């Protein structure tokens, strides 16, 4: 141990005597370690860190699917009750309905994201409350006392972590709710949920034709995933036979709970991990090259130590101690950079992309960073240490033996390191190029509306205050009229579901005059409810007929508007205008008044679906988003719009005010962030590779000054010297490019799921990156080549 401390002290003295070398090496390593630590912190929090759920591997999600119709996702309440009652493979099933609630009576009114859950939800997840209790079974029934459980973050943010709040009441949607408990800090499921209420549904009054629940379940000990899925499909088949009108064609999809949470973000995180790992490898190769050059300068020192009795093992240990000490310094600075990096990631990553607000550099990350740092120190220090220990004492200690020994057999190792840097840099640049081209293609997609100068405002009416459907219609009619009258507003309208918010409602419908469908058969389309002015506010083009008009709201004939996809799919060789459709079997027939352009509702990458718009006043909903088209910056109207809504109802919270451009940007957050980070890491990798190539060529020129002087003395021109040195650098580059292209051709296929409109082997991207690498290599070798071309033969020969 004493010898190790002596080695460390000696290493620190050497680094202090060579501050330039130490600073460059520490900075290069800090960039690599910092990037790896930041991305690993996110990955650890989202993929690896155990969630606060008991035995998470026994948790699964269940959904209803109709493979023949390509539908699936939500579960009806009667089917959920049947599943819970008839299965023998689960300890418990819980149903979840995602909702929002208006919180009033405490400060400013606020729209709160929440969920209604069955009473077995919290025991199933295996998490006890921090304060108070969760729901009792009897509370999960219609007509019982209203209770609520708060998330830890919401309790802190809104109620200043008041422990006395438990047992008190708060107003949700205008009704008092008893605060039963507060959950611990890390429990927040579904993601972003701030409070939970009992589901409290009536089985007898629930419909089998409308699914709106998410279902989680816990497998019994010893029950396998396939066995549970087989039993659930058996129950689904029984329901299909028993309820032909509603369940024909419907089955069950079961998925690991862990997989359901992480499947969307996993490819992006793995791509980022691979990118930062490549950056760290390039950084280590760069430092290894620096250490090889430094070892050459210390050849005589090592020879003297060997002559005094130090064995090869002792010399290697000393040199490895120096490299690990250097690595630890770089790792310490890297942790600081990682801390800042994590803050930036959390700040600029929208919550809907992935729930990473709790990301931190915790003990797991610290230990991983320490192990990575030591491994990197050994990795980039081992080859130089072994090379330095293999010396010829006689040759090295002779006068004049310095040059030959220095140039000796280490050149191939430096060249191999540079080739690997270029290859890794090319792989990263190809990946960044593919993602960038994909993102540009994504931004070129026509969403079907014009997002500029549009402000959106989400409003949800509390059921107790707005119990009648006509009240919903009256409110939104008044709100749209008042907002439309504001100075600077060109058009205003409301819609039940705003495009690109990843929300959707689909419904079956009938076409008047068509033969009745067989039991269990149905046709369907996406369903929206809109007010007059909505299509004008969003500038969704009218293709035929007309959109909704104010006089439509006065009663009389129900009207609908369909999109072009629906018109082509169901009226291929007919004119749909004037034809009538209806929802279900009891709703009134609605005449198709117009056909509008297709809109990308779910995602810019997904195909357009058939959509039907019904007039909101004739089909009122308590929640809608108002779209306001302005003549200038829409954000300037936010305060005025909020005032108009408060003038109608001062207790009504106005939630989620944002421009439509922000909505579009949020919908592309994941590809934008992944593309930006990979491009940043690729640029860093290219810079490090250029530094490595420059260092090797510069060192080669310095070591070959005698040879270059002889060539110049024998008549070689400056052009000959330029071609000689540049040729050496380009040969190394060509070797790296060949290896990099081969690896990129195989590896980029793994990121195909992240690409849109671009093949993983796009030849233009590969060609452009190859040309870019060649230009970078040419620039890196040109300066040493110019230096070589200016060698004075007399000075070079006299020096040797």
N, C-alpha and C positions, 0 to 999 in steps of 0.2 A: 504493500500500500504506500509505503514511504517513497519507493521508486516511482510509483504512478504520480504522486504529488510533485516530485522533482521533474518528471517529464512534462507535467502541465505547466509548472513555473517556467521551464525552459521554452515551451511552446509559446507562452504569452510574451516572453522577452523577444523571441524571434519575430512574432507578429508586430510587436511595438516598434522593432527596428525596420520593419517593412510596411509602413502604414498604407502606402498606395495599393500594394497587393492585398492586404487585409481588407481594406474598405471595399475594393472591387469584388472580392470573393464573398464577403458578408452580404453585400447588396444583392448580388446575383442569386445567392442562395435564399436570402430573405424573400425575394419575389416568388421563387418557386415554392418555398415552404408556406408563405403567407397565403398564396392562392389555393394550395392544397388544403390548408387548414380551414379557410373560409368555406370552400365548397363542401368539405367533409362535415363541417358543422351543420350545414343545411341537410345534407344526406343523413347524418346521424339523427337529427331531430325528426326527420320525416319518414325515413325508411328503417333505420336500425334501432333507434332508442325505444325501449319498451314503452308502449302506451300505458296509460294508467288504468287498464282494463284487466280484470282477472283472467288468466289463461287465454290470451287473445287468439291463440291458434285454434281454439274450439269455437270461436265465434264465426258465424256465416251470415250472409245477406240472402234474402229470398225475394224473387220478383215473379210476376206473371208475364208470360211471353206468348205471342201468337206467331210462330215461325212462318206460317202461310201468308200472313198479312204484313210481316216485317214489323210488328208492333211489340211493345213490351216495356216493362219498367215498374209502374205502380201496381198496387194490390188493392182490391176492393175490401171493405170492412167485413162483409159476410164471408168471403173466402178466407180472410185472415183468421176469423173465429173458427171456421171449419178446420183449418190447418192446425190451429192450437189445440183444438179438442180431439182430433182424430190421430195425430202423430204419436209415435212411440220412440222417437229418436232424439228429441230435444228436451232439455231440462226446462226451457222456457222460450217463448216467442214474444217479441214486443213489436208494436206498431208505432210508427212515427209519422206525424204530419207536420211539414215545415210551414210555418206561418209567421206573420208579423203582427205586433200588437202596438196600440197607441198607449203610451205611458203619460198620464197627466196627474196634476195635483202636487207635483214636486218639481219646482223650477219650470223651465221651458218644456212644452210638450215635445215628446220624442217618439219616433217610430223605432221599435225595438225588434230585432230579429229573434224569433223564438221557435218553439216546437211544442206540439201536443203529443204526449206519449202515454202508452198504457202503463198501468201501475207496476207491472213487472219489469219495466225498462231498467231502472237503476240497479235492482238486484241482479238482473241478467248481466249487466256490464261489470258488476262486481266492484263498484266504487261507492264507498260510504260518504255521506255529506261531511263537510268541514264543520258546519253548524246546523243544529236542528235535525230535521228528518226529511225523508222523501215522501212519496205518496202512499197512502193506505189503499187497500183494494177497494174499500167501499167508496172512496173518493173518485174512482174511475167509473162513474155511472151518471147518467143525466139527472140533473136536479140537485146534485149534492153541493156542499159548500165549495166555493171557488178557492183553490189553493195554488201556490206558485213556488217553484224552486229557482233560485238565482245562480247564475254562473259567478265564479270568484271575480273575474275581471269586471263584470257589470256591477256587482256589489261594491267593488272598490271605486269604480269610475263615477257611478251615479249616486251612491249612498255613503261615500267616504269610509267604507269598511266598518259601518256601524253595526256592532254585534247585537245591539238592542233591537235591530230591525226584525229579527226572527220573532214571530208571534204578532207582529203589527200588520197592517193592511196597506196595500198600494192600489192605485186605480189603473186598471188595464182595460182599454176600450170602454172607459167610463164606468166600470163596475169594480167594487172592492174585491181584492184577492188577498187571502191570508198568506204571508210569507212563511212557508213551512221550513225552509232550510237554505243553505248556501253550499254549493259544491266546492271541492278543493281546486287549487289553481290550475292544474293541468287538464282537468276534465272539461272538454268542450266538444260534445258530439250531439247532433251533427255539427260540422265545422261552422264556426262563427255564431253559434247559438248563445244567446245571453240569458234566456230563461226558459223554463219548462212548465207546462200545464198538463193536467190529466186530459186524455183524449175524450173520455166520457161520451161515447157514441151509443145509439140505440140500435141493436142488431135487427130488430123487427122493422125499423123504418129505413135501414140502409139499403142502398142499391147495389146489385151485383154488376151493373153495367158501367159503373164509373169508378176507376181506380185512382186513388190519391195518396196511398200510404206507402211508406218504405218499411221493410220488415227486417229485423235482425233476430238471430236465434243462437242458442248455445247448445252444441252437441252434448249428449250424455257421454260419460266416461266409457271408453271402449267402442263407441259407435264410429264407424269410418265415414268419410265424406261420401263415397259412392253408395254405401248402404242408405244413408240419410236421403240422398238425392233420389234413389230408386223408390223409397217409400213416399216421398213428396209427390213424385210423378204418378204414383198409384192413386193418391188422394185426388190429384188434379183430374185424372181420368174418371174417377167416380163422380166428381162434380160436373165434368163435361157431359156425362151420361144423364145426370139428374137435372141439370139446368141447361138444356140445349140452347135455349134462346140467347143466353148471355155467355156461357162458358165453352161453347163449341169451338174447337181449334186452339184453346188456351191451355198452356202447360206451365211448368215451373222452371225457373232458372235459379241455381244456387251457386254462390261464389264465396270464396274465402273473404272474411271481413278485412283482413290485412290487404289482400289484393284489390278489393274494391276501393280502398282509400288511396292506394299509391299508384294504381296502374296508369293514370294519366300523366303523372309527373316522373315516373321512373325512367323512361327513355331519355328525357331531358337531363335528369340528374346524372345518369350513367355517362352520358355524352360529356357533360362538364367535368366529371371525375376523370375520364380518360384524357381530356384536354389538359387539365392541370397536372396530371401525372406525366404527360409528355413534356410539359414545360419544366417540371422538376428534373426529369432525366436529362434534358438539354442543359439545364443549369449545372447539374453534376458533371456532365461531360466537359463543359466549359471550365469548371474549376479543376477537374482532373488534368486538363491541358495546361492550365496555369501552374499546377503543382509539378507537372513533368518538366516544364521550363525552369521552374524554381529548383527542382532537384538537380538539373544539369548544372546550375550555378553553384550548387552545394556539393558537387561530386568530390572535390578534394577534401572538404570537411568530413564527409562520410568515410572517405578512404582513411583519413587519419584516425577516426574513431575505430574503424575496423582494425587498423594496425596496432592500436592500443589495447586490443583484446575484445572489443564488442562483437558479438556474433550477429549473424543475419537476423535472427529473431529479435534481438535487442534493438537493432537498428529499425526494423520494421515496426516494432512497438512504439518507438519514439516518433517515427514519422506518422503513424496512425493516430497517436495522441494529438499531434499537431492538427491533423485534418479533422478529427472529431471536435477538438476545441474550436476550430474555425466554424464547423457546422453548428455547434451549440450557440455560438454568437449569432450566426445567421438565423437559427431557429428562434432565438429570443426576439430578434427584430421582426421575424416573420409572424410571430404571435401578435405583436402590436399591429402589423398590417392586417392580419386576419380579423382582429377585433373591429377595426374600422370597416373592413370589407363586409363583415356580417351585418353591421349597422346599415350599410348602404343597400345590401341585398334585401333586408327586411323593409327598409324604407321604400324601395322602388318596386317591390314585388306585390302586386295586388293580392288581397286575401283570397279571391276566388281562384287564383292560379294554384296556390298551395298554402295550407295553414302553417306558416313558418314564423309567426310573430313571437314564438317562444324560443327561437333559436338562440343558443348561447355557446360560448367556448367553455364547456363544462369539463369535469374531471376525465371523462372518456376521451374527449377531444385533446385535452392536454397530454394525457398518456400516449395517445396515438401520435401526436406531434413530436413528443420526445423520442418515441421509437423510430419515427420516420427520419428525424434529424440525425440520430445516431447511425441509422442504416445508411443514410445519404453520406455521412462523414466517412464511414468505412468504405462505402461504394466508390466514392471519387478519390479516396486516399489510398486504397489498397494497391491498385496497379502502379501508381508512381512510387509507392513505398517498396514494392517488390522490385521494380526496375532500378531504384536507387541502391538497393541492397546487393544487386548482382553487378558488382564492379570488379575490375581487374586492378588489384593494388599496384602491381609493378608498372603498368601503363599509366595509371592515373597519377602516381607519385613522381613519375619522371618529369623533368622539365620539358615543357612543350606538349605534354600529353593531354592537356586540357581540351584542345579542340577536337581531337579525334574521339576522345571519350564522350565528350558532350554531344557530338553529332551521332555517335554510335548507332545502336539498334532501337532507339526509342521513336524514331521517325514514323515507323509503321503504326505504332500505337496512337500517336497524335493524329495521324491521317485517319485511322479507323474511327476515332472519337468524332472527328469533324464530319466524316461520312454519315455517321449515325445521327449527328445533330441535324444535318441537312435533310436526311430522310424523315426524321420525326417532324421537323418544321414543315416539310412538304405535306405530310399527312394532315397536320393541323390546318394548314392553309387550304387544302382541298376541302376539308370539312367545313371551314368557315365560308369558303366560296359557294359550296352547295347550299348552306343555310341562308346565305345572303341572297342568292338567286331565288331560292324558295320564298323568302320573305318579300322580295320585290314582286314576285308573281302573285303572292297573297294580297299585297296592297293594290294590285291592278285589277282585282276582282271587283266587278260592279255589284254593290250590295242591293241595288234596286231602288235606292233613295239617295238624296243629297244631304249629307250630314253637316255641311257648313252652315253657320248662323242658326242653329237649332238648339233650344234649351229644353230639357226634359225635367219633369217634376212628377214624382210618384206620390199618389194620394190613396189612402185606404180609410174607408169610413167604418167607425165602430158599429157593431151590430145592434147594441142596445139603443143607440141614439138614432140610427138609420135602419130601422127594422124592416120597413117596407121597400120592395124593389123600386117603386115609383120615386121614393126619396133619393135613391142612388142616381136615377136618371136626372131628377131635378137638380141635384147638387152639381153634377158634372156639366149639365147644360149651362147652369149659371156661371160656373167657374170658367168654362171656355168662352162664354160671351164676355165676361168682365176682363179676362186676360186678353182676348182678341181686340178689345177696345183701347188697350194701352198704347201710348205713342210709341212708334217704332216697330210695332208688331204687324207683320204682313199676313200671317195666318196662324190659327191655333186649333187644335183638335186633340181628342183623347183616344187611347186604345187600351184594351185590356192587357196585352202583352207587347212590350216594346221589342223591336228587332235586336238581335245580337246580345240578348241578356241571358241566353241559355235556359230560357223558360219556354214551355210549349204546352198546348192543350190540343188534343185531337178528339174528334167526335165522328160518330157514324151519322149518315144523313140519307134521305130518300129523295129520289127524283120523280116528280109527278109524271104519270103516264108510262113509267117503266114497269115491266113485269115484277111482281114481288119476288124477293130473294128467298132462297131456301133457309130453313131454321139454322141459326148459327152463322149465316153468311151476312156480310155487311160491306158497305163502301164507306170510306172515311176520308177525312181531310183535316188539316190544321184549322183550328177555330179561333177567330178573333172577334171582339166586339169593339166597334169604333163609332165616333161621333162625326157629324159633318165638320169638315175642315181638316180632318186628320191627314187625308191623302195630299191635300194642298200644302199642309205644314211640312210634311216629309218629302214633298215633291215626288211621290210615287206616280209614275206616268199613267194616265188614263188611255187605254187602248181602244175601247169601244163603249158606247153608252154614256152613262154618267155615274158619279159617285153619290154619296149621301148628301141630301140637301135639307135645309131647316124645316121645310114643310113636311118632310117625312116623319118628323117627330110628333106630329099632331094626331097620330092615330091613323086608322085606315089600313091600307095594304102594307103588309110587312115586306121589307126589301132587303136584298143582300148584294154584295159585290164579291166577285171571285177573281183569282189571279189567272194569268195566262196558262199556267201549267194545268190548273184544274179544268179550264175550258177545253184545252186540247185533249186531256185524258178522258173526260166524260162526255164531251160533245165534239168529237173529232171532225165529223163532216156536217155539223149542225151549228146554227147560231144560238148560243145559250141565252141571249138577251130575251127577257120575257118568260123564260122557262122558270118553273118553281121548284124549290127544294125546301126541306124542313128537317129539323133536328128531332130524332125520336119519332114517336107515333102520335103524340098528343100536341106537339107544338104547331102553331099556325104555319101555313105554306107561305114562303117568302119568295117574291119575284126577283129574279136576277136583273138588277138595274144597270150593271156595268162590269167591264173586265179591266183589271189594272195589271201593271207589270209585275213580274216576279220579284220577290224580296227574299234576301238571305236572312232567315230569322234565327236559326240556331247558331250557325257558325259559317264563316266565309268559305271554309273548306268543304262543307257538305252540300250535296245536290239540293236544288230547289224542290220544295214539296208543294203539293196541291193545298191551296188555302182558301178559306171562305170567311168573309167579313159580314157580320150581321150588325144592324143598327143598334147602338148601345141603349138608346131610349126605349127600344122595343124588347131588349134583352138586358136589363140593367145588371151591372155587377158592382159590388161595393169597393172594388179596387181598380185603379186604372192609372195610366201614365199620360200626362198632358204634354204634348209636343208644341213648342212655340217657335215659329220662324220669325226672325227679326231682320232688320235691315243693316245691323252692325253687330258688334260684339255681343253675343247673347248673354254672357255672364253679367253684363251691366244691368240687365233686367231682372236678375234673380231676386233682389230685395222687393221690387215692385210686384212681381208675381206672387211672392210669399205674402205680401200685404193684402192682395186681392183675395187669396184663399182664406186668410185669417179674418177678412171682413165678412166672409160667409159663415165661418165657424172659428172663433178665436181659440178653441181648445184643440183644434185639429193640427197634429204635427205634419209638417211638409218635409218629406224624406227624400234623400238621394237626389238633390238638385245637381245636375251636371249637363254639360253640353253633349250633343249627339256625337261630336268628334271624339270626346272622351269615351263615350260608350264603345265606339268602333275601336279606339286604341286599346281599351281594356279587353276587348274580345280577342285581340292579337297579342296580349301581354306575354304569353309564354314564348312564342316564336321570336318576338322582339328581344326579350331578355336573353334567351339562349343564344340567339345569333350575335348579339352584342358582346356577350361574355366570351364565346368561342372566338369571335374575331379579335377581341382584345388579347386572349391567350395566344392566338396564332401570330399576331403582330409581335408579341413579346418573344415567342419562339423563333420567329424569323430574325429578330434583332440579335438574340443570343447566338443563333447559328452563324450569322454574319460576323459577329465578334469572334467566334471560334475560328472561322475560316481565315479572318484577317490575322488573328494571332499566330496561327500555324504558318501561314505564308510569310508573315513578317519575321518570325523566328528562323524560318528556312533561309530567307534572304540574308539575315545577319550571320548565320552559321556558314553560309556558302560564299562569303565575301571574297575569300581567296580564289575560289573557283571562278567566280564572276569576273574578278580582276584578270585572271589568266585569259578568259574568253575575250575580254575587251582588248587585252594586249595583243592577242592573236588576230584581231580584226573584226570581232563581233560588233555590230552596230547597236544603237540604243533600241531600235525596233526589234532586233534579235533578242535583246534582254527582256523587253516587254512581252514578246511572244513566249519566251521560255517560262517566265514567272506566271503570267496569266494562264498559260497552258497547264501548268501544274495545278493551279487553283481550279480551273475548269474541269480537269480530270477528276479531282476529288468531288466536285459538284455533280458531275455526270454519274459517278458511282452512287452518290447519295440520292440523286433523282431516280435512278433505276430502281433502287431498293424501296424508296418512298412511294413511287407510283405502284409498284407491285403490292405493297402493303395497303395503300389507300384503296386500290381497286377491290381488295377483299374486305377491308374494315368498314368502308363507307356504306356497304349494304346493311350494316347493323343499325344505321341511323335513318333507314328509309322511312320509318314511321313519323319522323320529324319533318319530312320534306313534303312540299306541295307543288305539283306541276313540274317537278324536276326529277330526273333519274339519278340514282345514287352513283352512277358511273357516267355522268354527263361529260361528253368529250370536250366541250368548250371550257368547262371549269378546269378540267385536268390540263388542257393546253395552256390556258391563261396562267395557272399557278406555276406550271413548268417554266414558262417565259419569265414570270416574276422572280422565281428562284434564280434563274440564269442571270437576270439583271442585278439582283442583290449580290450574287457571287462575283459578278464582274466588277461591281463597285467595291467589294471587299478586297479584291486582289489587285485593283488598279493602283492603289496608293503604294503598297510594297513593290509593285512592278516598276512604278516610276522611280522609286528610291533605288532599285537595282540598276535601272538604266543610267543613273547618274553616278555610279561607282567609279572612282578614279583608280585606274589600274595600278599606278605607282604607289598610292597610299595603301591600297589593299594588299599589295605584295610586300611592301615594307613592313606593314603591321604583322603579317604572318611570319 
